[in-house]
Amino acid sequence: MPRRLDHLVICVHDLQQAALDWQKLGFTLTPTGVHPFGTSNRLAQFSDNFLELLAVTDDALVPAAAPGRFSFAAHHRDFLGRSEGMSMLALHSTDAHADAARFAARRIGAYAPFDFGRDAVLPAGGTARVEFSLAFATDPAMPGIAFFTCEQRHPPELFWKPDYQRHAHGATASPAIESRCSVLRNCHGDCRASRMKPHHASARRGLPSPISMRRDAY
C-alpha cells in the first residue's frame, strides 16, 4: 500500500551548531524538543513532512537494544560513532502497531512497537503534548541500517504549524529523493531503483531541494 514520506532523520553531534548552520541556509526550525530516551531534536517542517535534526544529548537515558526491542537512541549513538548525516527514513503510518506486526510476519523486524510522548513548544509560547507510535524494520543483510513508520497520535494542529513551515529560501517540501522502491522485501519487496532529482529553485541556490517521492510497489 502506498506510503508517503513522514520525515528524514539527520543525525548530528552538536544540535545547537547544526541548527545555526541550517538557519543560515534559510530554514525555520522548531524550538528544541526533548525525548525521554536521551535524544533531542529540532524540525524543519513542510506541509506534510519534515526534516528532523537529531542529537544524542543525554547518554545516561539511552536504553540498550534488546531482543524484540529496537532502541532508536542507541541506533543513533552508534551511527554517530561512524558519521553524521541522514540516519533513518520514516514513512507515514495510521497504525504503527499493525505495521510492527506486519514487519514481524515478513521477517524484517520482530520489534515491539514503540510509544512515547514529548512536549512541543508552540509558536506563541506554551507547550502541547504530542504522542507518537513507531514501528521499526531492519534486515540482517544490511547491518546498521533501519527504517520505521511513524504514527502521530495527537490532533494534527498541535504539531503542524504554518509558522514553522515558512522558510526564507522558499522550500515547500523536504530535500530531494525520487524513488521507485519496494522497500525492504516488502514493507513491501526489494528496493530496485532509487535516484535523486532536484526540482526546486532552491537547488539552483545551493540549498537542499524538495522531495518528490513516487512508490510503485509498496
C-alpha positions in Angstrom: 0.0 0.0 0.0 1.3 3.5 -0.8 3.0 5.4 2.0 4.0 9.0 1.9 7.2 10.2 3.5 6.8 11.3 7.1 10.3 12.6 7.7 14.1 12.1 7.4 16.3 12.0 10.4 19.6 13.9 10.1 21.8 12.9 13.0 24.5 15.3 14.3 26.9 15.6 17.2 26.1 19.2 18.0 22.4 20.1 17.7 22.9 23.8 18.6 25.6 24.3 15.9 23.7 22.3 13.3 20.6 24.4 14.0 22.6 27.6 13.4 24.0 26.2 10.2 20.6 25.3 8.9 19.1 28.6 9.9 21.9 30.3 7.9 20.7 28.2 4.9 17.2 29.7 5.3 15.4 27.0 7.3 12.9 27.9 10.0 13.3 25.4 12.8 11.0 24.4 15.7 12.3 25.0 19.2 14.2 22.1 20.7 12.2 19.0 21.5 13.5 16.7 24.2 12.8 13.0 24.1 12.6 10.9 27.3 15.2 8.4 25.9 18.2 10.7 25.6 17.9 12.5 22.3 16.7 16.0 21.3 15.6 17.4 18.0 14.7 20.5 16.0 12.5 20.2 13.0 12.2 21.9 9.6 8.5 21.4 8.8 6.8 21.4 5.4 3.2 20.9 4.6 3.0 17.2 5.3 6.6 16.0 6.1 9.7 17.3 7.8 13.4 17.1 8.4 14.5 16.1 11.9 17.8 17.4 13.1 18.7 14.9 15.9 21.4 14.6 18.5 22.1 12.3 21.5 22.0 14.8 24.4 21.8 12.6 27.5 23.7 9.3 27.1 22.5 8.2 30.6 18.9 8.0 29.3 19.7 5.9 26.2 18.1 2.5 26.5 20.0 -0.5 25.4 18.8 -2.5 22.4 17.4 -6.0 23.4 15.8 -8.9 21.6 12.4 -7.7 20.5 13.2 -4.1 21.3 14.7 -1.6 18.9 16.5 1.3 20.6 16.1 4.5 18.5 18.5 6.4 20.6 21.2 3.6 20.7 20.9 3.3 16.9 21.7 7.0 16.6 24.5 6.9 19.2 26.1 4.1 17.2 25.5 6.0 13.9 27.4 9.0 15.3 30.3 6.7 16.1 30.7 6.4 12.3 29.5 9.6 10.8 26.9 12.4 10.8 24.1 12.8 8.2 20.9 11.1 7.2 20.5 8.2 9.6 16.9 7.0 9.1 13.9 7.4 6.9 10.4 7.4 8.3 7.2 6.6 6.4 3.8 7.9 7.5 1.6 5.5 9.4 -2.0 5.4 10.6 -1.4 2.3 12.7 2.2 1.6 13.8 1.2 -1.3 15.9 -0.2 -3.1 12.8 2.9 -2.1 10.9 5.1 -3.8 13.6 3.0 -7.0 13.3 3.4 -6.9 9.5 7.1 -6.4 9.7 7.5 -9.3 12.1 5.4 -11.5 9.8 7.7 -10.6 6.9 10.8 -11.1 9.0 12.1 -7.5 8.7 11.8 -6.5 12.3 10.4 -8.6 15.2 10.3 -5.5 17.4 7.6 -4.3 19.7 6.0 -1.0 18.6 7.4 2.0 20.5 5.0 4.5 22.0 6.2 7.8 23.5 5.3 11.4 24.0 7.1 14.8 24.5 6.2 18.4 24.9 6.2 20.6 21.8 6.8 24.3 22.1 4.1 26.3 20.2 4.8 29.4 18.1 3.0 31.7 20.6 4.7 30.1 23.6 3.4 27.4 25.8 3.5 23.7 25.1 1.4 20.9 23.8 1.8 17.2 24.4 2.4 15.3 21.3 2.3 11.5 21.1 3.9 9.0 18.6 4.0 5.3 17.9 6.9 3.9 15.8 7.4 0.5 14.1 10.9 -0.4 13.2 12.2 -2.6 10.3 15.7 -4.0 9.7 17.3 -6.6 7.5 20.4 -8.7 8.6 21.7 -8.2 5.0 22.0 -4.5 5.8 23.6 -4.2 9.2 23.4 -0.7 10.8 20.5 0.3 8.5 16.9 0.7 9.7 13.7 2.5 8.8 10.5 3.0 10.6 6.9 4.1 10.2 5.6 6.9 12.4 2.1 7.4 13.6 1.1 10.7 15.2 -1.5 10.1 17.9 -2.3 13.7 18.7 -4.6 16.2 16.9 -2.7 17.4 13.8 -3.0 21.1 14.7 -0.8 20.5 17.8 2.1 19.5 15.6 1.8 21.0 12.2 2.2 24.8 12.4 2.3 27.2 9.4 4.7 29.5 11.3 7.2 26.7 11.3 6.6 25.9 7.6 7.7 29.3 6.2 11.4 29.2 5.1 13.5 32.1 3.9 14.8 30.1 0.9 11.2 29.3 -0.2 11.4 25.5 0.1 7.9 23.9 0.4 8.9 20.2 0.7 11.8 18.2 2.0 15.1 17.6 0.2 15.1 15.6 -2.9 14.6 12.0 -3.2 12.7 10.5 -6.0 12.4 6.8 -5.7 10.6 3.8 -7.1 11.0 1.1 -4.5 9.6 -1.9 -2.9 11.2 -1.2 0.5 13.0 -3.9 2.5 11.4 -7.1 1.0 8.1 -5.8 1.5 7.0 -3.4 3.6 7.0 -4.3 0.5 9.6 -6.0 -1.7 13.3 -5.5 -2.7 14.4 -2.0 -3.4 15.1 -1.9 -7.1 15.8 1.7 -8.0 16.3 5.0 -6.4 17.5 8.3 -7.9 18.0 11.8 -6.7 16.3 14.5 -8.7 16.3 18.2 -7.6 13.3 20.1 -8.9 13.0 23.3 -7.0 14.5 26.8 -7.3 16.3 26.3 -4.0 18.6 23.7 -5.6 19.9 26.4 -8.0 20.9 28.4 -5.0 22.9 25.6 -3.5 20.2 24.7 -0.9 18.6 21.4 -0.3 15.8 20.8 -2.8 12.3 19.5 -2.2 11.3 15.9 -2.3 9.2 14.1 -4.8 8.6 10.6 -3.8 7.0 8.0 -6.0 6.4 4.5 -4.8 5.1 2.0 -7.3 5.1 -1.2 -5.3 4.6 -0.6 -1.6 
